[in-house]
Amino acid sequence: MTENTKHENHRESPRVSLDGPVQVRLSGEALEGPGQNLSQDGVYLIAEGEIEVEVLLPGATEYRKGHLVRANQVRDGALGLAIRFS
């Protein structure tokens, strides 16, 4: 991969399609940080640290450790989660 290609898509590793369910377990640790804004519907804060997770890929028998790097709502009731493996 050339540096130009890496810069254009911001990815360090190539992606492949994945078919099948992926299971994610969240750690029970708490994060804390300064609140940025508050509404009746929710709160936005900036927290130091990482949300550690374990991921079970299709066909795997063991979980892989990683941490959540991004979460976004893709539609009502559905989240897109980006996880970097440790």
C-alpha positions in Angstrom: 0.0 0.0 0.0 1.4 3.4 -0.9 1.4 6.2 1.5 -0.9 8.1 -0.8 -3.5 5.3 -0.7 -3.2 5.0 3.0 -3.8 8.7 3.4 -6.8 8.7 1.0 -8.8 6.1 2.9 -7.2 6.5 6.4 -6.9 2.7 6.7 -3.7 0.9 7.7 -4.9 -2.6 6.7 -7.0 -3.8 3.8 -10.6 -4.8 4.5 -12.4 -8.0 3.5 -16.1 -8.8 3.5 -17.4 -10.6 6.6 -20.5 -12.8 6.6 -22.0 -14.0 9.8 -22.8 -12.8 13.3 -20.1 -11.1 15.4 -20.5 -10.9 19.2 -19.1 -8.1 21.3 -18.7 -8.1 25.1 -18.1 -4.9 26.9 -15.9 -4.5 29.9 -17.6 -3.3 33.1 -15.1 -0.5 33.7 -16.3 3.1 34.2 -15.0 6.1 32.2 -15.2 9.6 33.5 -14.6 13.0 31.8 -15.7 16.5 31.6 -19.3 17.0 30.4 -19.6 19.1 27.2 -23.3 19.5 26.9 -26.6 18.3 28.4 -30.1 18.0 27.1 -33.3 16.3 28.2 -32.4 13.5 25.8 -28.8 12.9 26.7 -25.3 14.0 27.6 -22.0 14.4 25.6 -18.7 14.1 27.4 -15.1 13.6 26.6 -13.6 10.7 28.5 -10.0 9.7 28.9 -9.3 6.0 28.4 -10.6 3.2 26.3 -13.6 1.0 26.3 -12.2 -2.5 26.3 -14.2 -5.2 24.5 -14.0 -8.9 23.5 -15.0 -10.0 20.0 -16.2 -13.4 18.9 -15.9 -13.7 15.1 -18.0 -16.1 12.9 -16.5 -19.6 13.2 -14.2 -18.7 16.0 -14.1 -20.5 19.4 -12.2 -17.8 21.3 -12.8 -14.1 21.9 -10.2 -11.6 20.7 -9.5 -8.5 22.8 -9.8 -5.0 21.5 -11.1 -1.6 22.2 -14.0 0.5 20.8 -12.7 3.3 18.6 -16.0 4.6 17.1 -19.7 4.1 17.5 -22.4 5.7 15.4 -26.1 5.2 15.0 -26.8 3.8 11.6 -30.6 3.7 12.0 -33.1 3.6 14.8 -32.1 0.8 17.2 -28.9 -0.1 15.3 -25.3 0.9 16.0 -22.2 0.7 13.8 -19.2 -0.3 16.0 -15.5 0.1 15.0 -13.2 -2.1 17.1 -9.4 -2.2 17.0 -7.9 -5.5 18.0 -5.2 -5.4 20.7 
